[in-house]
Amino acid sequence: IHLATENEQQLSELPEHPGYFKEPRIVEFIFLLSEMWHLDQSTRYQAVELLERFMLKQVEQMCEPCSGAQGRGRSWSSVREQTVGTFVLRLVSCVQLASKLSLHYTRVTSDTALKFLQSLKYSYTKQELLESELAVLNTLHFHINMSTPLAYVELLLEVLGEN
């Protein structure tokens, strides 16, 4: 009952374009990265949810100042440019945060994340990686431990198994 109530509240608070950052390529990238780092299934789904919520909130915040009658195309292109420039860093930060929330022992360290980013030819520092995690946390107001669709399905299967 608690999960159903929580789910209804989350559905009522959905942004205008839910699922925009759950594109199959993005989800596949998160899942492959999580597999490479030996993270469990719930962590993968948590990372997808974190990235979705963060990116929607960040784009929404970036668009607020430029939502006037001035050219929306110009403002959207600048928002897109800013978002694309840090997207992989933010994605890795969301996977790191999800791994820290996980009840399992496997955690993604800053060194592991930096090695991965460097293998993709990004030259981020440990400080920038930590600042990225903090940006995700601040944007989501530190409200990051939310139930994922996987948790609902697992609970439903448990209830059905009991009945």
DSSP file with accessible surface (Angstrom, degrees, kcal/mol):
  #  RESIDUE AA STRUCTURE BP1 BP2  ACC     N-H-->O    O-->H-N    N-H-->O    O-->H-N    TCO  KAPPA ALPHA  PHI   PSI    X-CA   Y-CA   Z-CA
    1    1 A I     >        0   0  180      0, 0.0     4,-2.4     0, 0.0     5,-0.2   0.000 360.0 360.0 360.0 -40.7    0.0    0.0    0.0
    2    2 A H  H  >  +     0   0  138      1,-0.2     4,-2.7     2,-0.2     5,-0.2   0.921 360.0  48.0 -61.9 -44.7    2.9    2.3    0.9
    3    3 A L  H  > S+     0   0   34      1,-0.2     4,-2.8     2,-0.2    -1,-0.2   0.892 110.5  51.9 -64.5 -38.1    4.6    1.7   -2.5
    4    4 A A  H  > S+     0   0   54      2,-0.2     4,-2.4     1,-0.2    -1,-0.2   0.924 111.7  46.5 -64.2 -42.4    1.3    2.3   -4.4
    5    5 A T  H  X S+     0   0   84     -4,-2.4     4,-2.2     2,-0.2    -2,-0.2   0.931 113.8  48.2 -64.1 -45.2    0.8    5.6   -2.6
    6    6 A E  H  X S+     0   0   43     -4,-2.7     4,-2.4     1,-0.2    -2,-0.2   0.907 111.2  51.4 -61.5 -41.4    4.4    6.6   -3.3
    7    7 A N  H  X S+     0   0   58     -4,-2.8     4,-2.5     1,-0.2    -2,-0.2   0.917 108.7  50.3 -63.6 -43.8    4.0    5.6   -6.9
    8    8 A E  H  X S+     0   0  140     -4,-2.4     4,-2.0     2,-0.2    -1,-0.2   0.904 110.6  50.1 -61.8 -39.5    0.8    7.7   -7.3
    9    9 A Q  H  X S+     0   0  110     -4,-2.2     4,-1.2     1,-0.2    -2,-0.2   0.932 111.2  48.3 -64.6 -43.7    2.6   10.7   -5.8
   10   10 A Q  H  < S+     0   0   43     -4,-2.4     3,-0.3     1,-0.2    -2,-0.2   0.892 110.1  52.3 -64.4 -38.8    5.5   10.3   -8.2
   11   11 A L  H >< S+     0   0   98     -4,-2.5     3,-1.0     1,-0.2    -1,-0.2   0.879 107.6  51.6 -65.1 -35.6    3.1   10.0  -11.1
   12   12 A S  H 3< S+     0   0   96     -4,-2.0    -1,-0.2     1,-0.2    -2,-0.2   0.769 111.5  48.2 -71.7 -22.7    1.4   13.2  -10.2
   13   13 A E  T 3< S+     0   0  127     -4,-1.2    -1,-0.2    -3,-0.3    -2,-0.2   0.280  81.3 135.3-100.1  10.4    4.8   15.0  -10.0
   14   14 A L    <   -     0   0   88     -3,-1.0    -3,-0.1    -4,-0.2    -4,-0.0  -0.284  56.7-116.6 -60.6 141.5    6.1   13.7  -13.3
   15   15 A P        -     0   0   47      0, 0.0    -1,-0.1     0, 0.0    42,-0.0  -0.156  34.2 -94.4 -68.9 176.5    7.7   16.4  -15.5
   16   16 A E  S    S+     0   0  164      1,-0.3    -2,-0.1    40,-0.1    40,-0.0   0.827 118.5  33.7 -64.5 -33.5    6.3   17.3  -18.9
   17   17 A H  S >  S-     0   0  114     39,-0.0     3,-1.3     2,-0.0    -1,-0.3  -0.523  77.3-179.6-124.2  65.7    8.4   14.9  -20.9
   18   18 A P  T 3   +     0   0   66      0, 0.0    35,-0.0     0, 0.0    -4,-0.0  -0.355  68.4  26.2 -68.0 145.8    9.1   11.7  -18.8
   19   19 A G  T >  S+     0   0   35      4,-0.0     3,-1.7     1,-0.0    33,-0.0   0.395  78.9 122.6  88.4  -2.5   11.2    9.0  -20.4
   20   20 A Y  T <  S+     0   0  137     -3,-1.3     3,-0.4     1,-0.3    -1,-0.0   0.874  80.6  41.5 -62.9 -34.4   13.1   11.4  -22.7
   21   21 A F  T 3  S+     0   0   22      1,-0.2    -1,-0.3    31,-0.1    31,-0.1   0.138  96.0  81.0-101.1  20.9   16.4   10.3  -21.2
   22   22 A K    <   +     0   0   73     -3,-1.7    -1,-0.2     4,-0.1    -2,-0.1  -0.088  60.8 151.0-110.0  30.4   15.5    6.6  -21.1
   23   23 A E    >>  -     0   0   76     -3,-0.4     4,-2.4     1,-0.1     3,-0.7  -0.329  59.4-112.7 -59.2 143.1   16.3    6.2  -24.8
   24   24 A P  H 3> S+     0   0  104      0, 0.0     4,-2.8     0, 0.0     5,-0.2   0.857 115.5  53.4 -52.1 -38.7   17.4    2.6  -25.5
   25   25 A R  H 3> S+     0   0  182      2,-0.2     4,-2.1     1,-0.2     5,-0.1   0.891 110.9  46.5 -65.5 -37.4   21.0    3.6  -26.3
   26   26 A I  H <> S+     0   0   24     -3,-0.7     4,-2.4     2,-0.2    -1,-0.2   0.944 114.3  46.4 -69.3 -46.1   21.4    5.5  -23.0
   27   27 A V  H  X S+     0   0   36     -4,-2.4     4,-2.8     1,-0.2    -2,-0.2   0.921 112.6  50.9 -62.9 -42.2   19.9    2.6  -21.0
   28   28 A E  H  X S+     0   0  117     -4,-2.8     4,-2.9    -5,-0.3     5,-0.2   0.918 109.1  51.4 -62.0 -41.4   22.0    0.1  -22.8
   29   29 A F  H  X S+     0   0   69     -4,-2.1     4,-2.5    -5,-0.2     5,-0.2   0.936 111.5  46.8 -60.9 -45.3   25.1    2.2  -22.1
   30   30 A I  H  X S+     0   0    1     -4,-2.4     4,-2.8     1,-0.2    -2,-0.2   0.927 113.6  48.5 -62.9 -43.7   24.3    2.4  -18.4
   31   31 A F  H  X S+     0   0   41     -4,-2.8     4,-2.3     2,-0.2    -2,-0.2   0.908 112.8  47.3 -65.3 -41.2   23.6   -1.4  -18.3
   32   32 A L  H  X S+     0   0   95     -4,-2.9     4,-2.5     2,-0.2    -1,-0.2   0.912 113.4  48.3 -66.6 -41.3   26.9   -2.2  -20.1
   33   33 A L  H  X S+     0   0    5     -4,-2.5     4,-1.9    -5,-0.2    -2,-0.2   0.927 112.5  48.8 -63.1 -43.3   28.8    0.1  -17.8
   34   34 A S  H  <>S+     0   0    0     -4,-2.8     5,-3.0     1,-0.2    -2,-0.2   0.876 110.8  50.6 -64.8 -37.1   27.2   -1.4  -14.8
   35   35 A E  H ><5S+     0   0  114     -4,-2.3     3,-1.5     3,-0.2    -1,-0.2   0.921 108.3  52.0 -66.1 -42.0   28.0   -4.9  -16.1
   36   36 A M  H 3<5S+     0   0  100     -4,-2.5    -2,-0.2     1,-0.3    -1,-0.2   0.867 113.7  44.1 -61.3 -35.0   31.6   -3.9  -16.6
   37   37 A W  T 3<5S-     0   0   23     -4,-1.9    -1,-0.3    -5,-0.2    -2,-0.2   0.287 114.7-118.8 -94.2   8.3   31.8   -2.7  -13.0
   38   38 A H  T < 5 +     0   0  149     -3,-1.5     2,-0.3     1,-0.2    -3,-0.2   0.868  54.6 162.0  59.4  43.6   29.9   -5.8  -11.7
   39   39 A L      < -     0   0    5     -5,-3.0    -1,-0.2    -8,-0.1    68,-0.1  -0.669  38.0-110.9 -93.0 150.1   26.9   -3.8  -10.3
   40   40 A D     >  -     0   0   37     -2,-0.3     4,-1.6    66,-0.1     3,-0.3  -0.196  30.7 -99.9 -77.2 170.9   23.7   -5.6   -9.5
   41   41 A Q  H  > S+     0   0   96      1,-0.2     4,-2.1     2,-0.2     5,-0.2   0.890 119.6  54.0 -59.2 -44.1   20.4   -5.2  -11.4
   42   42 A S  H  > S+     0   0   45      1,-0.2     4,-2.3     2,-0.2    -1,-0.2   0.878 106.3  53.5 -63.7 -33.2   18.8   -2.9   -8.9
   43   43 A T  H  > S+     0   0    2     -3,-0.3     4,-2.5     2,-0.2    -1,-0.2   0.895 106.3  53.2 -66.5 -38.0   21.8   -0.5   -9.2
   44   44 A R  H  X S+     0   0   31     -4,-1.6     4,-1.9     1,-0.2    -2,-0.2   0.937 111.9  43.7 -62.5 -47.0   21.4   -0.4  -12.9
   45   45 A Y  H  X S+     0   0   81     -4,-2.1     4,-2.4     1,-0.2    -1,-0.2   0.876 111.7  54.0 -66.5 -37.5   17.8    0.6  -12.8
   46   46 A Q  H  X S+     0   0   20     -4,-2.3     4,-2.7    -5,-0.2    -1,-0.2   0.909 107.7  51.1 -62.6 -41.0   18.5    3.1  -10.0
   47   47 A A  H  X S+     0   0    0     -4,-2.5     4,-2.6     2,-0.2    -2,-0.2   0.907 109.3  50.3 -63.3 -41.0   21.2    4.7  -12.2
   48   48 A V  H  X S+     0   0   11     -4,-1.9     4,-2.5     2,-0.2    -2,-0.2   0.937 112.7  46.6 -62.4 -45.0   18.7    5.0  -15.1
   49   49 A E  H  X S+     0   0   35     -4,-2.4     4,-2.6     2,-0.2     5,-0.3   0.909 112.4  50.1 -64.3 -42.6   16.1    6.6  -12.8
   50   50 A L  H  X S+     0   0    0     -4,-2.7     4,-2.8     2,-0.2     5,-0.2   0.935 111.8  47.5 -60.9 -47.0   18.7    9.0  -11.4
   51   51 A L  H  X S+     0   0    1     -4,-2.6     4,-2.9     2,-0.2     5,-0.3   0.929 112.7  49.4 -62.0 -44.8   19.9   10.1  -14.8
   52   52 A E  H  X S+     0   0    8     -4,-2.5     4,-2.3    -5,-0.2     5,-0.3   0.950 114.8  43.0 -58.7 -51.4   16.4   10.6  -16.0
   53   53 A R  H  X S+     0   0   55     -4,-2.6     4,-2.1     1,-0.2    -1,-0.2   0.919 116.8  47.5 -63.9 -42.6   15.3   12.7  -13.1
   54   54 A F  H  X S+     0   0    0     -4,-2.8     4,-3.0    -5,-0.3     5,-0.2   0.948 112.8  46.8 -64.3 -49.3   18.5   14.7  -13.0
   55   55 A M  H  X S+     0   0    0     -4,-2.9     4,-2.8    -5,-0.2     5,-0.3   0.910 112.9  48.9 -64.2 -42.0   18.6   15.5  -16.7
   56   56 A L  H  X S+     0   0   22     -4,-2.3     4,-2.3    -5,-0.3    -1,-0.2   0.931 114.8  45.5 -62.2 -43.3   15.0   16.6  -16.9
   57   57 A K  H  X S+     0   0   74     -4,-2.1     4,-2.5    -5,-0.3    -2,-0.2   0.913 113.9  49.2 -65.9 -42.5   15.4   18.8  -13.8
   58   58 A Q  H  X S+     0   0   21     -4,-3.0     4,-2.4     2,-0.2    -2,-0.2   0.935 112.6  46.1 -65.0 -44.8   18.7   20.3  -15.2
   59   59 A V  H  X S+     0   0   22     -4,-2.8     4,-2.1     1,-0.2    -1,-0.2   0.916 112.1  52.4 -64.3 -41.0   17.2   21.0  -18.6
   60   60 A E  H  X S+     0   0   91     -4,-2.3     4,-1.2    -5,-0.3    -1,-0.2   0.926 111.0  46.8 -59.6 -44.5   14.2   22.5  -17.0
   61   61 A Q  H  < S+     0   0   82     -4,-2.5    -1,-0.2     1,-0.2    -2,-0.2   0.874 112.1  50.4 -66.8 -36.8   16.4   24.8  -14.8
   62   62 A M  H  < S+     0   0   42     -4,-2.4     4,-0.4     1,-0.2    -1,-0.2   0.845 111.1  48.9 -69.3 -32.6   18.5   25.8  -17.8
   63   63 A C  H  < S+     0   0   36     -4,-2.1     3,-0.4    -5,-0.2    -1,-0.2   0.699  91.3  80.2 -82.1 -20.3   15.4   26.7  -19.9
   64   64 A E  S >< S+     0   0  119     -4,-1.2     3,-1.3     1,-0.2    -1,-0.2   0.931  93.4  45.6 -54.8 -50.6   13.7   28.8  -17.2
   65   65 A P  T 3  S+     0   0  114      0, 0.0     3,-0.3     0, 0.0    -1,-0.2   0.820 118.0  43.7 -66.2 -25.4   15.7   32.0  -17.8
   66   66 A C  T 3  S+     0   0   29     -4,-0.4    -2,-0.2    -3,-0.4     9,-0.2   0.051  80.0 103.8-108.8  26.1   15.4   31.8  -21.5
   67   67 A S    <   +     0   0   66     -3,-1.3    -1,-0.2     8,-0.1    -3,-0.1   0.273  56.1 110.8 -91.3  14.9   11.7   30.9  -21.8
   68   68 A G  S    S-     0   0   41     -3,-0.3    -2,-0.0     1,-0.1     4,-0.0   0.094  92.9 -81.0 -73.4-167.8   10.6   34.4  -22.8
   69   69 A A  S    S+     0   0  111      2,-0.1     3,-0.2     3,-0.0    -1,-0.1   0.578  97.4 107.5 -76.8  -7.2    9.4   35.5  -26.2
   70   70 A Q  S    S-     0   0  135      1,-0.2     2,-0.1     2,-0.1     5,-0.0  -0.142  94.1 -54.1 -63.5 172.1   12.9   35.6  -27.6
   71   71 A G     >  -     0   0   41      1,-0.2     4,-1.5     2,-0.1    -1,-0.2  -0.217  46.9-166.0 -55.8 114.1   14.0   33.0  -30.0
   72   72 A R  H  > S+     0   0  171      1,-0.2     4,-2.7     2,-0.2     5,-0.2   0.810  86.7  61.8 -70.1 -31.7   13.4   29.6  -28.4
   73   73 A G  H  > S+     0   0   57      2,-0.2     4,-2.2     1,-0.2    -1,-0.2   0.913 104.2  48.3 -60.3 -41.7   15.6   27.9  -31.0
   74   74 A R  H  > S+     0   0  169      1,-0.2     4,-1.8     2,-0.2    -1,-0.2   0.931 113.8  45.7 -64.9 -44.7   18.6   29.9  -29.9
   75   75 A S  H  X S+     0   0   18     -4,-1.5     4,-2.3     1,-0.2    -2,-0.2   0.902 111.9  51.4 -67.9 -40.0   18.0   29.0  -26.2
   76   76 A W  H  X S+     0   0  113     -4,-2.7     4,-2.9     1,-0.2     5,-0.2   0.914 108.3  52.1 -64.3 -39.3   17.4   25.4  -26.9
   77   77 A S  H  X S+     0   0   61     -4,-2.2     4,-2.4    -5,-0.2    -1,-0.2   0.902 110.3  47.8 -65.7 -37.0   20.6   25.1  -28.9
   78   78 A S  H  X S+     0   0   55     -4,-1.8     4,-2.2     2,-0.2    -1,-0.2   0.907 113.1  48.2 -69.5 -38.8   22.6   26.6  -26.0
   79   79 A V  H  X S+     0   0    2     -4,-2.3     4,-2.4     2,-0.2    -2,-0.2   0.936 112.7  48.9 -64.0 -43.8   20.9   24.3  -23.5
   80   80 A R  H  X S+     0   0  151     -4,-2.9     4,-2.9     1,-0.2     5,-0.3   0.917 110.0  51.7 -61.6 -43.3   21.6   21.3  -25.8
   81   81 A E  H  X S+     0   0  153     -4,-2.4     4,-1.8     1,-0.2    -1,-0.2   0.920 112.1  45.6 -60.4 -46.2   25.3   22.4  -26.2
   82   82 A Q  H  X S+     0   0  111     -4,-2.2     4,-0.8     2,-0.2    -1,-0.2   0.891 115.5  47.4 -64.0 -40.8   25.7   22.6  -22.4
   83   83 A T  H >X S+     0   0   11     -4,-2.4     3,-0.7     1,-0.2     4,-0.7   0.926 110.5  49.8 -69.4 -45.3   24.0   19.3  -21.8
   84   84 A V  H >< S+     0   0   89     -4,-2.9     3,-0.8     1,-0.2     4,-0.4   0.888 103.9  61.6 -62.6 -37.4   25.9   17.4  -24.5
   85   85 A G  H 3< S+     0   0   44     -4,-1.8    -1,-0.2    -5,-0.3    -2,-0.2   0.786 118.9  24.2 -61.7 -29.1   29.2   18.6  -23.2
   86   86 A T  H <X S+     0   0   38     -4,-0.8     4,-2.6    -3,-0.7    -1,-0.2   0.292  89.5 108.3-119.5  10.3   28.8   17.0  -19.8
   87   87 A F  H <X S+     0   0   40     -3,-0.8     4,-2.7    -4,-0.7     5,-0.2   0.914  81.3  45.4 -60.4 -47.9   26.4   14.2  -20.5
   88   88 A V  H  > S+     0   0   26     -4,-0.4     4,-2.6     1,-0.2    -1,-0.2   0.915 113.3  51.4 -64.9 -39.5   28.8   11.3  -20.1
   89   89 A L  H  > S+     0   0    7      2,-0.2     4,-2.4     1,-0.2    -1,-0.2   0.933 112.0  46.5 -60.8 -45.3   30.3   12.7  -17.0
   90   90 A R  H  X S+     0   0   37     -4,-2.6     4,-2.3     2,-0.2    -2,-0.2   0.898 110.9  53.0 -65.0 -39.2   26.8   13.1  -15.5
   91   91 A L  H  X S+     0   0    2     -4,-2.7     4,-2.1    -5,-0.2    -2,-0.2   0.947 110.1  46.9 -60.8 -47.5   25.9    9.6  -16.6
   92   92 A V  H  X S+     0   0    0     -4,-2.6     4,-2.7     1,-0.2    -2,-0.2   0.907 110.5  53.7 -62.0 -40.0   29.0    8.2  -14.8
   93   93 A S  H  X S+     0   0    0     -4,-2.4     4,-2.7     1,-0.2    -1,-0.2   0.901 107.5  50.7 -61.7 -40.2   28.1   10.2  -11.7
   94   94 A C  H  X S+     0   0    0     -4,-2.3     4,-2.5     2,-0.2    -1,-0.2   0.901 110.4  48.9 -66.1 -38.3   24.6    8.8  -11.6
   95   95 A V  H  X S+     0   0    0     -4,-2.1     4,-2.3     2,-0.2    -2,-0.2   0.921 111.8  50.1 -66.1 -41.8   26.0    5.2  -11.9
   96   96 A Q  H  X S+     0   0    0     -4,-2.7     4,-1.8     2,-0.2    12,-0.3   0.935 111.8  47.0 -60.1 -48.0   28.5    6.0   -9.1
   97   97 A L  H  X S+     0   0    9     -4,-2.7     4,-1.5     1,-0.2    -2,-0.2   0.910 111.1  51.6 -61.9 -41.7   25.7    7.4   -6.9
   98   98 A A  H  X S+     0   0    1     -4,-2.5     4,-1.1     1,-0.2    -1,-0.2   0.898 108.2  52.2 -63.0 -37.5   23.5    4.4   -7.6
   99   99 A S  H  < S+     0   0    0     -4,-2.3    -1,-0.2     1,-0.2    -2,-0.2   0.863 107.5  52.3 -67.6 -31.5   26.3    2.1   -6.6
  100  100 A K  H  < S+     0   0   94     -4,-1.8    -1,-0.2     1,-0.2    -2,-0.2   0.795 109.2  50.1 -72.9 -27.8   26.7    4.0   -3.3
  101  101 A L  H  < S+     0   0   49     -4,-1.5    -1,-0.2    -3,-0.2    -2,-0.2   0.684  90.2 106.8 -79.7 -19.6   23.0    3.5   -2.6
  102  102 A S     <  -     0   0   12     -4,-1.1    -3,-0.0    -3,-0.2   -63,-0.0  -0.253  68.3-141.6 -64.8 145.6   23.2   -0.2   -3.3
  103  103 A L  S    S+     0   0  173      2,-0.0     2,-0.1     0, 0.0    -1,-0.1   0.550  78.0  92.4 -80.6  -9.4   23.0   -2.7   -0.5
  104  104 A H  S    S-     0   0  103      2,-0.1    -2,-0.0    -5,-0.1   -65,-0.0  -0.452  86.6-116.5 -85.0 163.4   25.6   -4.8   -2.2
  105  105 A Y  S    S+     0   0  221     -2,-0.1     2,-0.2     2,-0.0    -1,-0.1   0.793  82.1 101.7 -72.6 -29.6   29.3   -4.5   -1.6
  106  106 A T        +     0   0   57    -68,-0.2     2,-0.3     2,-0.0   -66,-0.1  -0.400  47.9 174.4 -66.0 122.5   30.4   -3.4   -5.0
  107  107 A R        -     0   0  117     -2,-0.2     2,-0.7   -68,-0.1   -11,-0.1  -0.958  31.6-125.7-126.0 149.3   31.0    0.4   -5.2
  108  108 A V        -     0   0    5     -2,-0.3     2,-0.1   -12,-0.3    -8,-0.1  -0.837  30.0-152.1 -95.6 115.3   32.4    2.4   -8.1
  109  109 A T     >  -     0   0   71     -2,-0.7     4,-2.3     1,-0.1     5,-0.2  -0.403  25.4-112.1 -82.2 164.8   35.4    4.4   -6.9
  110  110 A S  H  > S+     0   0   24      1,-0.2     4,-2.8     2,-0.2     5,-0.2   0.883 118.4  54.7 -62.6 -38.2   36.5    7.8   -8.3
  111  111 A D  H  > S+     0   0   85      2,-0.2     4,-2.5     1,-0.2    -1,-0.2   0.916 108.2  48.1 -62.9 -43.1   39.6    6.1   -9.7
  112  112 A T  H  > S+     0   0   52      2,-0.2     4,-2.0     1,-0.2    -2,-0.2   0.931 113.6  47.3 -62.3 -45.2   37.6    3.5  -11.5
  113  113 A A  H  X S+     0   0    0     -4,-2.3     4,-2.6     1,-0.2    -2,-0.2   0.911 111.9  50.2 -64.1 -42.1   35.3    6.1  -13.0
  114  114 A L  H  X S+     0   0   17     -4,-2.8     4,-2.8     1,-0.2     5,-0.2   0.910 108.7  51.9 -64.3 -41.2   38.2    8.3  -14.0
  115  115 A K  H  X S+     0   0  149     -4,-2.5     4,-1.9     1,-0.2    -1,-0.2   0.910 111.1  48.8 -61.0 -40.6   40.0    5.4  -15.7
  116  116 A F  H  X S+     0   0   25     -4,-2.0     4,-1.0     2,-0.2    -2,-0.2   0.942 112.1  47.1 -64.1 -48.3   36.8    4.7  -17.7
  117  117 A L  H ><>S+     0   0    0     -4,-2.6     5,-2.5     1,-0.2     3,-0.5   0.894 111.6  51.6 -61.7 -38.1   36.3    8.4  -18.7
  118  118 A Q  H ><5S+     0   0  105     -4,-2.8     3,-1.8     1,-0.2    -1,-0.2   0.858 102.9  58.6 -67.5 -32.8   40.0    8.6  -19.7
  119  119 A S  H 3<5S+     0   0   75     -4,-1.9    -1,-0.2     1,-0.3    -2,-0.2   0.771 105.0  51.3 -66.6 -23.0   39.5    5.4  -21.9
  120  120 A L  T <<5S-     0   0   69     -4,-1.0    -1,-0.3    -3,-0.5    -2,-0.2   0.256 125.7-106.5 -92.7   8.9   36.8    7.4  -23.7
  121  121 A K  T < 5S+     0   0  184     -3,-1.8     2,-0.4     1,-0.3    -3,-0.2   0.735  74.5 139.3  72.2  25.9   39.3   10.3  -24.2
  122  122 A Y      < -     0   0   82     -5,-2.5    -1,-0.3    -6,-0.1     2,-0.1  -0.812  43.0-152.8 -94.1 144.4   37.7   12.6  -21.6
  123  123 A S        +     0   0  110     -2,-0.4     2,-0.2    -3,-0.1    -5,-0.1  -0.346  35.1 151.8-115.8  52.5   40.2   14.5  -19.4
  124  124 A Y        -     0   0   35    -10,-0.1     2,-0.2    -2,-0.1    -6,-0.1  -0.488  35.8-134.8 -78.7 152.9   38.2   15.1  -16.3
  125  125 A T     >  -     0   0   73     -2,-0.2     4,-2.1     1,-0.1     5,-0.2  -0.570  26.1-106.9 -98.9 169.0   39.9   15.4  -12.9
  126  126 A K  H  > S+     0   0   95      1,-0.2     4,-2.5     2,-0.2     5,-0.2   0.891 122.2  54.8 -62.2 -37.0   38.9   13.8   -9.7
  127  127 A Q  H  > S+     0   0  113      1,-0.2     4,-2.6     2,-0.2    -1,-0.2   0.916 107.2  48.8 -62.0 -44.5   37.7   17.2   -8.5
  128  128 A E  H  > S+     0   0   78      2,-0.2     4,-2.0     1,-0.2    -1,-0.2   0.881 110.4  52.0 -65.0 -35.4   35.4   17.6  -11.5
  129  129 A L  H  X S+     0   0    0     -4,-2.1     4,-2.1     2,-0.2    -2,-0.2   0.930 111.4  45.9 -66.1 -44.3   34.0   14.1  -11.0
  130  130 A L  H  X S+     0   0   76     -4,-2.5     4,-2.3     1,-0.2    -2,-0.2   0.901 112.1  51.6 -65.0 -39.6   33.2   14.9   -7.3
  131  131 A E  H  X S+     0   0  103     -4,-2.6     4,-2.4     1,-0.2    -1,-0.2   0.858 107.2  54.1 -65.2 -33.8   31.7   18.2   -8.4
  132  132 A S  H  X S+     0   0    0     -4,-2.0     4,-2.2     2,-0.2    -2,-0.2   0.923 108.1  48.7 -66.4 -43.3   29.5   16.3  -10.9
  133  133 A E  H  X S+     0   0   11     -4,-2.1     4,-2.5     1,-0.2    -2,-0.2   0.924 112.5  49.0 -59.9 -43.9   28.2   14.0   -8.2
  134  134 A L  H  X S+     0   0   85     -4,-2.3     4,-3.2     1,-0.2     5,-0.2   0.877 107.6  54.8 -64.9 -36.4   27.5   17.0   -6.0
  135  135 A A  H  X S+     0   0   27     -4,-2.4     4,-2.5     2,-0.2    -1,-0.2   0.914 109.3  47.5 -63.4 -41.2   25.7   18.7   -9.0
  136  136 A V  H  X S+     0   0    0     -4,-2.2     4,-2.1     2,-0.2    -2,-0.2   0.946 114.2  47.1 -63.5 -47.1   23.4   15.7   -9.4
  137  137 A L  H  <>S+     0   0   28     -4,-2.5     5,-3.5     1,-0.2     6,-0.3   0.924 114.6  46.1 -61.2 -46.0   22.7   15.6   -5.6
  138  138 A N  H ><5S+     0   0   83     -4,-3.2     3,-1.4     3,-0.2    -1,-0.2   0.906 110.9  52.0 -64.5 -43.1   22.0   19.4   -5.5
  139  139 A T  H 3<5S+     0   0   17     -4,-2.5    -1,-0.2     1,-0.3    -2,-0.2   0.886 115.1  42.0 -62.3 -36.8   19.8   19.3   -8.5
  140  140 A L  T ><5S-     0   0    9     -4,-2.1     3,-2.0    -5,-0.2    -1,-0.3   0.285 113.3-119.4 -92.2   9.6   17.7   16.5   -7.0
  141  141 A H  T < 5 -     0   0  132     -3,-1.4    -3,-0.2     1,-0.3    -4,-0.1   0.855  64.4 -67.2  54.5  37.6   17.8   18.2   -3.6
  142  142 A F  T 3 <S+     0   0  123     -5,-3.5     2,-1.2    -6,-0.2     3,-0.3   0.599 105.1 129.9  60.1  15.9   19.6   15.1   -2.2
  143  143 A H    <   +     0   0  112     -3,-2.0    -1,-0.2    -6,-0.3     3,-0.1  -0.674  22.7 127.4 -97.4  78.9   16.4   13.1   -2.8
  144  144 A I        +     0   0   19     -2,-1.2     2,-1.6     1,-0.1    -1,-0.2   0.617  38.6  86.7-113.5 -16.1   18.0   10.2   -4.7
  145  145 A N        +     0   0  118     -3,-0.3     2,-0.3   -95,-0.0    -1,-0.1  -0.584  58.9 147.3 -91.8  80.6   16.9    7.0   -3.0
  146  146 A M        -     0   0   28     -2,-1.6     2,-0.1  -100,-0.1   -97,-0.1  -0.809  53.1 -96.9-113.1 155.0   13.6    6.3   -4.8
  147  147 A S        -     0   0   33     -2,-0.3    -1,-0.0     1,-0.1    -2,-0.0  -0.414  38.0-146.4 -68.3 143.6   12.0    3.1   -5.7
  148  148 A T     >  -     0   0    6     -2,-0.1     4,-1.6     1,-0.1     3,-0.5  -0.635  28.9-103.9-104.0 165.8   12.6    1.9   -9.3
  149  149 A P  H  > S+     0   0   64      0, 0.0     4,-2.4     0, 0.0     5,-0.2   0.867 122.2  60.2 -56.4 -34.0   10.2   -0.1  -11.5
  150  150 A L  H  > S+     0   0   31      1,-0.2     4,-2.8     2,-0.2     5,-0.2   0.909 101.4  52.4 -61.3 -40.1   12.2   -3.2  -10.7
  151  151 A A  H  > S+     0   0   34     -3,-0.5     4,-2.3     1,-0.2    -1,-0.2   0.909 109.6  49.1 -63.4 -40.7   11.5   -2.8   -7.0
  152  152 A Y  H  X S+     0   0   47     -4,-1.6     4,-2.6     2,-0.2    -1,-0.2   0.921 112.6  47.2 -64.0 -44.7    7.7   -2.6   -7.7
  153  153 A V  H  X S+     0   0   77     -4,-2.4     4,-2.7     2,-0.2    -2,-0.2   0.926 112.2  49.6 -63.7 -44.9    7.9   -5.7  -10.0
  154  154 A E  H  X S+     0   0   98     -4,-2.8     4,-2.1     2,-0.2    -1,-0.2   0.920 112.8  47.2 -60.9 -42.8    9.9   -7.7   -7.4
  155  155 A L  H  X S+     0   0   72     -4,-2.3     4,-2.6    -5,-0.2    -2,-0.2   0.923 111.4  51.1 -64.9 -42.4    7.5   -6.8   -4.6
  156  156 A L  H  X S+     0   0  102     -4,-2.6     4,-2.8     1,-0.2     5,-0.2   0.923 110.3  49.1 -61.5 -42.7    4.5   -7.7   -6.8
  157  157 A L  H  X S+     0   0  109     -4,-2.7     4,-2.3     1,-0.2    -1,-0.2   0.885 109.9  51.7 -65.6 -36.5    6.1  -11.1   -7.6
  158  158 A E  H  X S+     0   0  131     -4,-2.1     4,-2.0     2,-0.2    -2,-0.2   0.932 111.5  47.0 -63.0 -45.2    6.7  -11.7   -3.9
  159  159 A V  H  X S+     0   0   68     -4,-2.6     4,-1.9     1,-0.2    -2,-0.2   0.930 113.4  48.0 -63.4 -44.6    3.1  -10.9   -3.1
  160  160 A L  H  < S+     0   0  105     -4,-2.8    -1,-0.2     1,-0.2    -2,-0.2   0.877 110.1  53.2 -63.7 -36.9    1.8  -13.1   -5.9
  161  161 A G  H  < S+     0   0   66     -4,-2.3    -1,-0.2    -5,-0.2    -2,-0.2   0.867 109.1  49.1 -64.6 -37.4    4.2  -15.9   -4.7
  162  162 A E  H  <        0   0  167     -4,-2.0    -1,-0.2     1,-0.2    -2,-0.2   0.845 360.0 360.0 -69.9 -34.5    2.8  -15.7   -1.2
  163  163 A N     <        0   0  160     -4,-1.9    -1,-0.2    -5,-0.2    -2,-0.2   0.634 360.0 360.0 -84.0 360.0   -0.8  -15.8   -2.4
